[in-house]
Amino acid sequence: MSEVLIELAAILELRKSASGNESYVASLHEKGLNKILEKIGEESTETILAAKDYDCDDSGSQQALIHETADLWFHTMVMLSHLNLGPEQVLEELQKRFNISGLEEKASRQN
């Protein structure tokens, strides 16, 4: 699965230098970090609402939640790209947490 994130990151890097008239990603980069963060906020809210409306017996609500989560992940990837970061760093951080409890990890951030 991480291959998808790596491939998406490569595509985002290519689109970063395209014209904003030709690429949605390029248009976000041209508008700057605040616009990208605004999109992440918007997608976060839409994901939360889709999760609240989720019904495991309704394929429409399942697809809505998957779609909104994909939008959130996508825009988060655009943010990372804008800041010259990539999914590798996030995946590495998640991997570091495999052998530590969530409570221990959270406590370590408070120090």
Contacts in CASP RR format, 6 or more apart in sequence:
PFRMAT RR
TARGET T0000
AUTHOR 0000-0000-0000
METHOD contacts of the structure
MODEL  1
MSEVLIELAAILELRKSASGNESYVASLHEKGLNKILEKIGEESTETILA
AKDYDCDDSGSQQALIHETADLWFHTMVMLSHLNLGPEQVLEELQKRFNI
SGLEEKASRQN
2 87 0 8 1.000
2 91 0 8 1.000
5 77 0 8 1.000
5 87 0 8 1.000
5 91 0 8 1.000
6 87 0 8 1.000
6 88 0 8 1.000
8 74 0 8 1.000
8 77 0 8 1.000
8 87 0 8 1.000
9 77 0 8 1.000
9 80 0 8 1.000
9 81 0 8 1.000
9 86 0 8 1.000
9 87 0 8 1.000
9 88 0 8 1.000
12 25 0 8 1.000
12 77 0 8 1.000
12 78 0 8 1.000
12 81 0 8 1.000
13 81 0 8 1.000
15 23 0 8 1.000
15 25 0 8 1.000
15 26 0 8 1.000
16 25 0 8 1.000
16 26 0 8 1.000
16 29 0 8 1.000
16 81 0 8 1.000
16 82 0 8 1.000
17 26 0 8 1.000
18 25 0 8 1.000
18 26 0 8 1.000
19 26 0 8 1.000
20 26 0 8 1.000
20 27 0 8 1.000
20 30 0 8 1.000
21 27 0 8 1.000
25 78 0 8 1.000
25 81 0 8 1.000
28 35 0 8 1.000
28 36 0 8 1.000
28 39 0 8 1.000
28 78 0 8 1.000
28 82 0 8 1.000
29 36 0 8 1.000
29 78 0 8 1.000
29 81 0 8 1.000
29 82 0 8 1.000
32 82 0 8 1.000
33 79 0 8 1.000
33 82 0 8 1.000
33 83 0 8 1.000
36 75 0 8 1.000
36 78 0 8 1.000
36 79 0 8 1.000
36 82 0 8 1.000
37 79 0 8 1.000
39 75 0 8 1.000
39 78 0 8 1.000
40 72 0 8 1.000
40 75 0 8 1.000
40 76 0 8 1.000
40 79 0 8 1.000
43 68 0 8 1.000
43 71 0 8 1.000
43 72 0 8 1.000
43 74 0 8 1.000
43 75 0 8 1.000
44 72 0 8 1.000
46 68 0 8 1.000
46 71 0 8 1.000
46 72 0 8 1.000
47 65 0 8 1.000
47 68 0 8 1.000
47 69 0 8 1.000
47 71 0 8 1.000
47 72 0 8 1.000
49 68 0 8 1.000
50 61 0 8 1.000
50 64 0 8 1.000
50 65 0 8 1.000
50 67 0 8 1.000
50 68 0 8 1.000
50 69 0 8 1.000
51 65 0 8 1.000
53 61 0 8 1.000
53 64 0 8 1.000
54 61 0 8 1.000
54 62 0 8 1.000
54 65 0 8 1.000
55 61 0 8 1.000
55 62 0 8 1.000
56 62 0 8 1.000
77 86 0 8 1.000
77 87 0 8 1.000
80 86 0 8 1.000
80 87 0 8 1.000
80 89 0 8 1.000
80 90 0 8 1.000
97 105 0 8 1.000
100 108 0 8 1.000
END
